[in-house]
C-alpha cells in the first residue's frame, strides 16, 4: 500500500465514537470515510473503492450483517472487520458465515484496531505480490486459481474470499497430510484464540460444501489435532 493512503470505509452510528475513531485513524495516516447508517454506506460502497471496511453491527436502516452481505455480493475480496458491542459467540459466527474477516468487541483501543487493519493490509500486499508462487492447483475434478480466487470445474464456479483462498491454498499445499489447527490459525488468521478457532470451523464448512459433488475430495476433521485434506489422485 506504499505510495497512497489506505482507504477505509467506517460505519458507526455513535457520533462521538465515530468522530474520535476517525480522527485517530486519520492521525495514523489512513483516509477514512465515515458513515452513520447502513444505507449511506451501501450507496458509497457502490461508488468508491476501499481497502478495508469496518462495520458496526447495530446500525440504522441497514444493519451490519445485511450490509456485509451487500458488500460481499459486490466484492469478495475487500476485508470486512466487525466492530461492535455484541460479543455473543452466535453473533461472531453469523458475521463469519456472511464473509467477515475478523471481529473486535467494544470497548476497543485504537492500537488494537490499527493492528487488525495492518494485518489485513499486509496479507493483501503479500497476495498481490505473490506472482512467483504456484497459483493453479488441481483438486479432484476442480481447478483452484489462487491469484484469481476461483474454484471451478465443469459444473460449478465459485469466487472465494481472500481468507477462503488462503485456507484452501494451505490445505492444498499439505494435501493428504494432517495440518494442525494452530498452524492454520497462525498462518491464515495471524493469531490463535477461541473465537478465531470457531471461525476456522465455519470456513472449513464452507469449503466442504463447495467440494460436496466430488467424492474424491474430503476435508477430514482429525479430532483434537487439526484437518487432513484428502484428495484421491487420478491418473491422467
C-alpha positions as CSV (number, residue, x, y, z in Angstrom):
1,X,0.0,0.0,0.0
2,X,3.0,2.3,-0.3
3,X,2.6,5.5,-2.3
4,X,-1.0,6.1,-1.5
5,X,-3.2,6.4,1.6
6,X,-5.1,3.3,2.7
7,X,-8.9,4.0,2.2
8,X,-11.2,2.8,5.0
9,X,-15.0,2.7,5.0
10,X,-16.0,3.1,8.6
11,X,-19.7,2.7,9.5
12,X,-20.7,3.7,13.1
13,X,-23.9,5.3,14.3
14,X,-22.5,6.6,17.6
15,X,-21.5,10.1,16.6
16,X,-18.9,10.6,19.4
17,X,-17.2,7.2,18.9
18,X,-17.2,7.7,15.2
19,X,-15.6,11.1,15.3
20,X,-12.9,10.0,17.8
21,X,-12.1,6.8,16.0
22,X,-12.0,8.5,12.6
23,X,-9.8,11.3,14.0
24,X,-7.3,8.8,15.5
25,X,-7.2,6.8,12.3
26,X,-6.5,10.0,10.3
27,X,-3.6,10.7,12.6
28,X,-2.2,7.3,11.8
29,X,-2.3,8.2,8.1
30,X,-5.4,6.5,6.9
31,X,-8.0,8.0,4.6
32,X,-11.3,7.3,6.4
33,X,-14.9,7.8,5.1
34,X,-17.3,7.7,8.0
35,X,-21.0,6.8,7.5
36,X,-23.7,6.9,10.2
37,X,-26.1,4.3,8.8
38,X,-26.1,1.3,6.6
39,X,-28.0,2.8,3.7
40,X,-25.5,5.6,3.3
41,X,-22.6,3.2,3.5
42,X,-24.2,0.9,0.9
43,X,-24.6,3.8,-1.6
44,X,-21.0,5.0,-1.0
45,X,-19.6,1.5,-1.4
46,X,-21.1,1.2,-4.8
47,X,-19.5,4.5,-5.9
48,X,-16.0,4.2,-4.5
49,X,-13.2,1.7,-3.8
50,X,-11.9,0.9,-0.3
51,X,-9.0,-1.2,1.0
52,X,-10.9,-2.3,4.1
53,X,-14.4,-1.9,5.6
54,X,-15.1,-1.5,9.4
55,X,-18.7,-2.1,10.3
56,X,-20.8,-1.8,13.5
57,X,-23.5,-4.4,13.7
58,X,-26.3,-2.4,15.3
59,X,-26.8,0.2,12.5
60,X,-30.0,2.1,11.5
61,X,-31.7,1.5,8.1
62,X,-29.4,-1.5,7.2
63,X,-27.8,-3.5,10.0
64,X,-24.1,-4.5,9.8
65,X,-24.8,-8.2,8.9
66,X,-27.1,-7.2,6.0
67,X,-24.6,-4.5,4.9
68,X,-21.7,-7.0,4.9
69,X,-23.7,-9.3,2.7
70,X,-24.3,-6.5,0.2
71,X,-20.5,-5.7,0.2
72,X,-19.7,-9.4,-0.3
73,X,-22.2,-9.7,-3.2
74,X,-20.3,-6.9,-4.9
75,X,-16.7,-7.6,-3.8
76,X,-15.5,-10.9,-2.5
77,X,-12.0,-9.6,-1.7
78,X,-12.3,-6.5,0.4
79,X,-11.5,-7.2,4.1
80,X,-14.5,-6.7,6.4
81,X,-14.0,-6.1,10.1
82,X,-16.9,-6.0,12.6
83,X,-16.6,-3.5,15.4
84,X,-19.4,-4.0,17.9
85,X,-20.6,-4.2,21.5
86,X,-22.3,-7.6,20.6
87,X,-20.0,-10.3,22.0
88,X,-22.1,-13.4,21.9
89,X,-20.5,-16.3,20.0
90,X,-23.6,-16.7,17.8
91,X,-23.1,-13.1,16.6
92,X,-19.5,-13.6,15.8
93,X,-20.2,-16.9,13.9
94,X,-23.0,-15.2,11.9
95,X,-20.6,-12.5,10.9
96,X,-18.0,-15.1,9.7
97,X,-20.7,-17.0,7.8
98,X,-21.5,-13.9,5.9
99,X,-17.9,-13.4,5.0
100,X,-16.4,-11.2,7.6
101,X,-12.7,-11.5,8.2
102,X,-12.5,-10.5,11.9
103,X,-14.3,-9.1,14.9
104,X,-13.4,-6.5,17.6
105,X,-15.6,-6.1,20.6
106,X,-16.2,-2.7,22.1
107,X,-14.7,-1.1,24.1
108,X,-11.5,-1.3,22.0
109,X,-8.2,0.6,21.8
110,X,-7.0,2.4,18.7
111,X,-3.8,0.4,18.8
112,X,-5.8,-2.9,18.7
113,X,-7.8,-1.6,15.7
114,X,-4.7,-0.4,13.9
115,X,-3.0,-3.8,14.5
116,X,-6.0,-5.6,12.9
117,X,-6.0,-3.2,9.9
118,X,-2.3,-3.7,9.3
119,X,-2.6,-7.5,9.4
120,X,-5.3,-7.3,6.7
121,X,-3.2,-4.9,4.6
122,X,-0.1,-7.0,4.9
123,X,-2.0,-10.0,3.7
124,X,-3.4,-8.2,0.8
125,X,0.0,-6.9,-0.2
126,X,1.6,-10.4,0.0
127,X,-1.3,-11.7,-2.1
128,X,-0.8,-9.0,-4.7
129,X,2.9,-9.6,-4.9
130,X,2.8,-13.3,-4.8
131,X,3.5,-13.7,-8.5
132,X,6.3,-16.2,-8.2
133,X,4.5,-18.8,-6.2
134,X,2.3,-21.5,-7.6
135,X,-1.2,-20.3,-8.5
136,X,-3.1,-23.2,-10.0
137,X,-3.9,-26.3,-8.1
138,X,-5.8,-29.4,-9.4
139,X,-8.0,-30.8,-6.7
140,X,-10.1,-33.8,-7.9
141,X,-12.3,-32.5,-10.7
142,X,-11.7,-28.9,-9.6
143,X,-9.1,-26.3,-10.5
144,X,-8.2,-23.8,-7.8
145,X,-6.8,-20.5,-9.1
146,X,-5.3,-18.8,-6.1
147,X,-4.5,-15.5,-7.8
148,X,-8.0,-15.1,-9.3
149,X,-9.7,-16.5,-6.1
150,X,-11.6,-19.0,-8.3
151,X,-12.5,-22.6,-7.7
152,X,-14.2,-24.3,-10.6
153,X,-15.0,-27.5,-12.6
154,X,-17.3,-28.3,-15.5
155,X,-20.4,-27.8,-13.3
156,X,-19.5,-25.2,-10.7
157,X,-17.7,-21.9,-10.5
158,X,-17.0,-20.3,-7.1
159,X,-15.5,-17.0,-6.2
160,X,-13.6,-17.2,-2.9
161,X,-12.9,-14.6,-0.3
162,X,-9.2,-14.0,0.2
163,X,-9.3,-15.8,3.5
164,X,-11.1,-18.8,2.0
165,X,-8.4,-18.9,-0.7
166,X,-5.6,-18.7,1.8
167,X,-7.1,-21.6,3.8
168,X,-7.6,-23.7,0.7
169,X,-4.1,-22.9,-0.5
170,X,-2.6,-24.1,2.8
171,X,-4.7,-27.3,2.7
172,X,-3.7,-27.9,-1.0
173,X,0.0,-27.5,-0.3
174,X,-0.3,-30.0,2.5
175,X,-2.8,-32.3,0.8
176,X,-3.1,-35.9,2.3
177,X,-1.3,-34.7,5.4
178,X,-2.6,-33.6,8.8
179,X,-2.3,-29.9,9.3
180,X,-2.6,-28.7,12.9
181,X,-5.3,-26.2,13.8
182,X,-2.8,-23.8,15.5
183,X,-0.6,-23.8,12.3
184,X,-3.6,-22.8,10.2
185,X,-4.8,-20.1,12.6
186,X,-1.3,-18.5,12.9
187,X,-0.6,-18.6,9.1
188,X,-4.1,-17.6,7.8
189,X,-5.5,-15.5,10.7
190,X,-2.3,-14.4,12.3
191,X,-3.4,-15.4,15.8
192,X,-5.0,-18.3,17.8
193,X,-7.9,-17.8,20.2
194,X,-11.3,-19.5,20.9
195,X,-13.4,-17.2,18.7
196,X,-10.9,-17.3,15.7
197,X,-10.8,-21.1,16.2
198,X,-14.6,-21.3,15.8
199,X,-14.4,-19.1,12.7
200,X,-12.0,-21.6,11.2
201,X,-14.7,-24.3,11.5
202,X,-17.1,-22.1,9.7
203,X,-14.6,-21.6,6.8
204,X,-13.9,-25.3,6.6
205,X,-17.6,-26.0,6.5
206,X,-18.0,-23.6,3.5
207,X,-15.1,-25.3,1.6
208,X,-16.7,-28.7,2.3
209,X,-20.0,-27.6,0.7
210,X,-18.0,-26.4,-2.4
211,X,-16.5,-29.9,-2.8
212,X,-19.6,-31.8,-1.9
213,X,-20.2,-33.0,-5.5
214,X,-16.7,-34.5,-5.8
215,X,-16.3,-37.8,-3.9
216,X,-12.5,-37.8,-4.4
217,X,-12.1,-34.7,-2.2
218,X,-12.7,-34.7,1.6
219,X,-11.7,-32.4,4.4
220,X,-11.3,-34.7,7.4
221,X,-11.5,-33.5,10.9
222,X,-8.7,-35.1,12.9
223,X,-10.1,-34.8,16.4
224,X,-8.0,-32.7,18.8
225,X,-5.3,-32.1,16.2
226,X,-6.5,-30.4,13.0
227,X,-7.6,-31.2,9.5
228,X,-6.5,-33.6,6.7
229,X,-7.2,-32.6,3.1
230,X,-7.8,-35.9,1.5
231,X,-7.5,-35.8,-2.3
232,X,-7.6,-39.1,-4.3
233,X,-5.2,-38.5,-7.2
234,X,-6.4,-39.8,-10.5
235,X,-4.2,-40.9,-13.4
236,X,-4.3,-38.6,-16.4
